[in-house]
Amino acid sequence: MAGLIPKLKDALIEQNCLPNTVATYCFWVRKLYGYCKLPASQWDGDLVRRWMLQLHADNYSAKSRKQAVRPVSLSTLNPQLSTLLA
């Protein structure tokens, strides 16, 4: 995981994301890693689904859960970010 956060930050900065957005995305990526302890290359839809259900069980709001899944789902929309998770 040591390389994922710097790469994620660089990719987001290249997309002109605001510092708050960068910090928020990095926060949620760290939370997902803390949940699964797997390298990002092994993250899949089932893992993300289980994590989202755990966030719900932990009483995270719907808004927070949407915010949490955004950096992960963004990788499927943006080839530059998807290479970080490959």
MOMOLIN-V888842 format. One record per pair of residues at least 24 apart in sequence whose ideal C-beta (glycine too) atoms are under 10 Angstrom apart, sorted by the first residue. I is the first residue (numbers start at 1). J is the second residue. Records with the same first field share a line. If there is no record, write none. Layout:
I = J / J
//
This chain:
1 = 29 / 30 / 32 / 33 / 34 / 37 / 38 / 39 / 40
3 = 39 / 40 / 84
4 = 29 / 30 / 33 / 39 / 40 / 41 / 84 / 85
5 = 29 / 30 / 33 / 40 / 84
6 = 84
7 = 40 / 80 / 81 / 83 / 84 / 85
8 = 40 / 71 / 74 / 75 / 81 / 84 / 85
10 = 80 / 84
11 = 74 / 75 / 78 / 80 / 81 / 82 / 83 / 84
12 = 71 / 74 / 78 / 80 / 81
14 = 80 / 81
15 = 74 / 78 / 80 / 81
21 = 70 / 71
22 = 71
24 = 67 / 68 / 70 / 71
25 = 67 / 68 / 70 / 71 / 72 / 74 / 81
26 = 71
27 = 67 / 68 / 71
28 = 55 / 64 / 65 / 67 / 68 / 69 / 70 / 71 / 72
29 = 68 / 71 / 72 / 75 / 84 / 85
31 = 55 / 60 / 68
32 = 68 / 69 / 71 / 72
39 = 85
40 = 72 / 75 / 84 / 85 / 86
41 = 84 / 85 / 86
42 = 85
43 = 72 / 75 / 85
44 = 85
45 = 72 / 73 / 76
47 = 72
48 = 72 / 73
//
